[in-house]
Amino acid sequence: MERKFNKQAKLRIKKGDMVQVITGDDKGKKGRIIEIFNIDKRALVEGINIVSRHTKPNAKNQQGGIIKKEAPVHISNLMILDKAGNHTRVGRKLNDEGKRVRFAKKTGEIID
């Protein structure tokens, strides 16, 4: 897929963040982000949006058959979890050293 613009979207979630699904079939489930697809604004979340794929036998999968794996979820359907495990919105502010950091709007804690 080719980018139309040079500027990529600045997303509020990163790889490794714990998130909660806020809408859809997996509503309420929590998981860790495996991969971000910046252009499509989608994320691959561990254990969320499981789909079945029919595969032929190959070198990687000798047996073949039906494989269950995660499919990407749009980031608008995800909400980041703070350290207490509550879902929250994300803001940005400058810390003491002048570096921009993310913080939880509910509690004001910095998200690492």
C-alpha atoms as a printed R data frame, in Angstrom:
    type eleno elety resid chain resno       x       y      z
1   ATOM     1    CA   MET     A     1   0.000   0.000  0.000
2   ATOM     2    CA   GLU     A     2   1.356   3.393 -0.929
3   ATOM     3    CA   ARG     A     3   1.185   6.498  1.222
4   ATOM     4    CA   LYS     A     4  -0.615   9.472 -0.296
5   ATOM     5    CA   PHE     A     5   1.151  11.994  1.934
6   ATOM     6    CA   ASN     A     6   4.592  12.165  3.474
7   ATOM     7    CA   LYS     A     7   3.186  12.911  6.916
8   ATOM     8    CA   GLN     A     8   2.087   9.864  8.891
9   ATOM     9    CA   ALA     A     9  -0.694  10.094 11.443
10  ATOM    10    CA   LYS     A    10   0.473  10.684 15.030
11  ATOM    11    CA   LEU     A    11  -1.216   7.934 17.004
12  ATOM    12    CA   ARG     A    12  -1.808   7.952 20.750
13  ATOM    13    CA   ILE     A    13  -1.001   4.268 21.161
14  ATOM    14    CA   LYS     A    14   2.293   2.433 20.725
15  ATOM    15    CA   LYS     A    15   3.511  -1.118 20.338
16  ATOM    16    CA   GLY     A    16   3.499  -2.827 23.732
17  ATOM    17    CA   ASP     A    17   0.682  -0.738 25.268
18  ATOM    18    CA   MET     A    18  -2.134  -2.480 27.118
19  ATOM    19    CA   VAL     A    19  -5.485  -1.572 25.551
20  ATOM    20    CA   GLN     A    20  -9.161  -2.374 26.002
21  ATOM    21    CA   VAL     A    21 -11.645  -2.860 23.164
22  ATOM    22    CA   ILE     A    22 -14.510  -0.383 23.549
23  ATOM    23    CA   THR     A    23 -16.800  -1.555 20.759
24  ATOM    24    CA   GLY     A    24 -17.429  -4.577 18.537
25  ATOM    25    CA   ASP     A    25 -17.568  -8.321 19.115
26  ATOM    26    CA   ASP     A    26 -14.625  -8.287 21.545
27  ATOM    27    CA   LYS     A    27 -15.948  -5.359 23.609
28  ATOM    28    CA   GLY     A    28 -14.449  -5.278 27.097
29  ATOM    29    CA   LYS     A    29 -11.491  -7.562 26.307
30  ATOM    30    CA   LYS     A    30  -7.973  -6.415 27.133
31  ATOM    31    CA   GLY     A    31  -4.732  -7.160 25.334
32  ATOM    32    CA   ARG     A    32  -1.250  -5.953 24.437
33  ATOM    33    CA   ILE     A    33  -0.507  -4.306 21.082
34  ATOM    34    CA   ILE     A    34   1.700  -6.515 18.898
35  ATOM    35    CA   GLU     A    35   2.012  -4.271 15.853
36  ATOM    36    CA   ILE     A    36   0.767  -0.893 14.588
37  ATOM    37    CA   PHE     A    37  -0.208  -0.242 10.963
38  ATOM    38    CA   ASN     A    38   0.162   3.536 10.859
39  ATOM    39    CA   ILE     A    39  -1.125   4.102  7.326
40  ATOM    40    CA   ASP     A    40  -4.361   2.169  7.910
41  ATOM    41    CA   LYS     A    41  -4.703   3.401 11.531
42  ATOM    42    CA   ARG     A    42  -5.068  -0.196 12.680
43  ATOM    43    CA   ALA     A    43  -3.413  -2.248 15.385
44  ATOM    44    CA   LEU     A    44  -2.824  -5.950 15.923
45  ATOM    45    CA   VAL     A    45  -3.829  -6.810 19.506
46  ATOM    46    CA   GLU     A    46  -2.922 -10.038 21.288
47  ATOM    47    CA   GLY     A    47  -5.983 -12.291 21.654
48  ATOM    48    CA   ILE     A    48  -8.421  -9.820 20.045
49  ATOM    49    CA   ASN     A    49 -10.360 -10.187 16.760
50  ATOM    50    CA   ILE     A    50  -9.436 -13.840 16.218
51  ATOM    51    CA   VAL     A    51 -10.170 -15.083 12.685
52  ATOM    52    CA   SER     A    52  -9.865 -18.518 11.047
53  ATOM    53    CA   ARG     A    53  -7.625 -18.909  8.018
54  ATOM    54    CA   HIS     A    54  -7.625 -21.991  5.789
55  ATOM    55    CA   THR     A    55  -4.048 -22.755  4.789
56  ATOM    56    CA   LYS     A    56  -2.381 -25.261  2.494
57  ATOM    57    CA   PRO     A    57   0.502 -27.329  3.838
58  ATOM    58    CA   ASN     A    58   3.832 -25.524  3.416
59  ATOM    59    CA   ALA     A    59   7.321 -25.419  4.949
60  ATOM    60    CA   LYS     A    60   6.183 -23.308  7.901
61  ATOM    61    CA   ASN     A    61   2.969 -25.254  8.516
62  ATOM    62    CA   GLN     A    62   3.462 -28.905  7.563
63  ATOM    63    CA   GLN     A    63  -0.072 -29.987  8.469
64  ATOM    64    CA   GLY     A    64  -2.104 -27.195  6.870
65  ATOM    65    CA   GLY     A    65  -5.765 -26.817  7.817
66  ATOM    66    CA   ILE     A    66  -7.537 -24.094  9.784
67  ATOM    67    CA   ILE     A    67  -5.347 -21.658 11.713
68  ATOM    68    CA   LYS     A    68  -6.696 -19.103 14.207
69  ATOM    69    CA   LYS     A    69  -4.874 -15.773 14.307
70  ATOM    70    CA   GLU     A    70  -5.405 -12.111 15.180
71  ATOM    71    CA   ALA     A    71  -6.694  -9.625 12.630
72  ATOM    72    CA   PRO     A    72  -6.069  -5.854 12.838
73  ATOM    73    CA   VAL     A    73  -8.524  -3.640 14.737
74  ATOM    74    CA   HIS     A    74  -9.103   0.053 14.008
75  ATOM    75    CA   ILE     A    75  -7.519   2.226 16.686
76  ATOM    76    CA   SER     A    76 -10.763   4.144 17.244
77  ATOM    77    CA   ASN     A    77 -12.112   0.926 18.796
78  ATOM    78    CA   LEU     A    78  -9.265   0.764 21.327
79  ATOM    79    CA   MET     A    79  -8.650   2.673 24.536
80  ATOM    80    CA   ILE     A    80  -5.360   2.652 26.415
81  ATOM    81    CA   LEU     A    81  -5.148   1.324 29.974
82  ATOM    82    CA   ASP     A    82  -3.333   3.238 32.719
83  ATOM    83    CA   LYS     A    83  -1.184   1.640 35.436
84  ATOM    84    CA   ALA     A    84  -4.262   0.868 37.565
85  ATOM    85    CA   GLY     A    85  -5.869  -0.997 34.635
86  ATOM    86    CA   ASN     A    86  -8.594   1.574 33.930
87  ATOM    87    CA   HIS     A    87  -9.254   2.769 30.391
88  ATOM    88    CA   THR     A    88  -8.437   6.413 29.808
89  ATOM    89    CA   ARG     A    89  -7.945   9.022 27.138
90  ATOM    90    CA   VAL     A    90  -4.395  10.080 26.306
91  ATOM    91    CA   GLY     A    91  -2.943  13.576 26.342
92  ATOM    92    CA   ARG     A    92   0.515  14.959 25.644
93  ATOM    93    CA   LYS     A    93   2.523  17.387 27.742
94  ATOM    94    CA   LEU     A    94   6.113  18.411 28.330
95  ATOM    95    CA   ASN     A    95   7.912  16.848 31.282
96  ATOM    96    CA   ASP     A    96  10.601  18.463 33.448
97  ATOM    97    CA   GLU     A    97  13.354  17.924 30.853
98  ATOM    98    CA   GLY     A    98  11.218  19.464 28.095
99  ATOM    99    CA   LYS     A    99  10.496  16.122 26.424
100 ATOM   100    CA   ARG     A   100   6.959  15.426 25.191
101 ATOM   101    CA   VAL     A   101   5.334  12.542 27.102
102 ATOM   102    CA   ARG     A   102   1.937  10.842 27.070
103 ATOM   103    CA   PHE     A   103  -0.262  11.043 30.150
104 ATOM   104    CA   ALA     A   104  -3.559   9.528 31.292
105 ATOM   105    CA   LYS     A   105  -6.261  12.181 31.334
106 ATOM   106    CA   LYS     A   106  -8.186  10.366 34.102
107 ATOM   107    CA   THR     A   107  -5.370  10.235 36.638
108 ATOM   108    CA   GLY     A   108  -2.696  12.531 35.219
109 ATOM   109    CA   GLU     A   109  -0.066   9.755 35.429
110 ATOM   110    CA   ILE     A   110   2.626   9.570 32.762
111 ATOM   111    CA   ILE     A   111   2.264   6.558 30.434
112 ATOM   112    CA   ASP     A   112   5.553   4.865 29.528
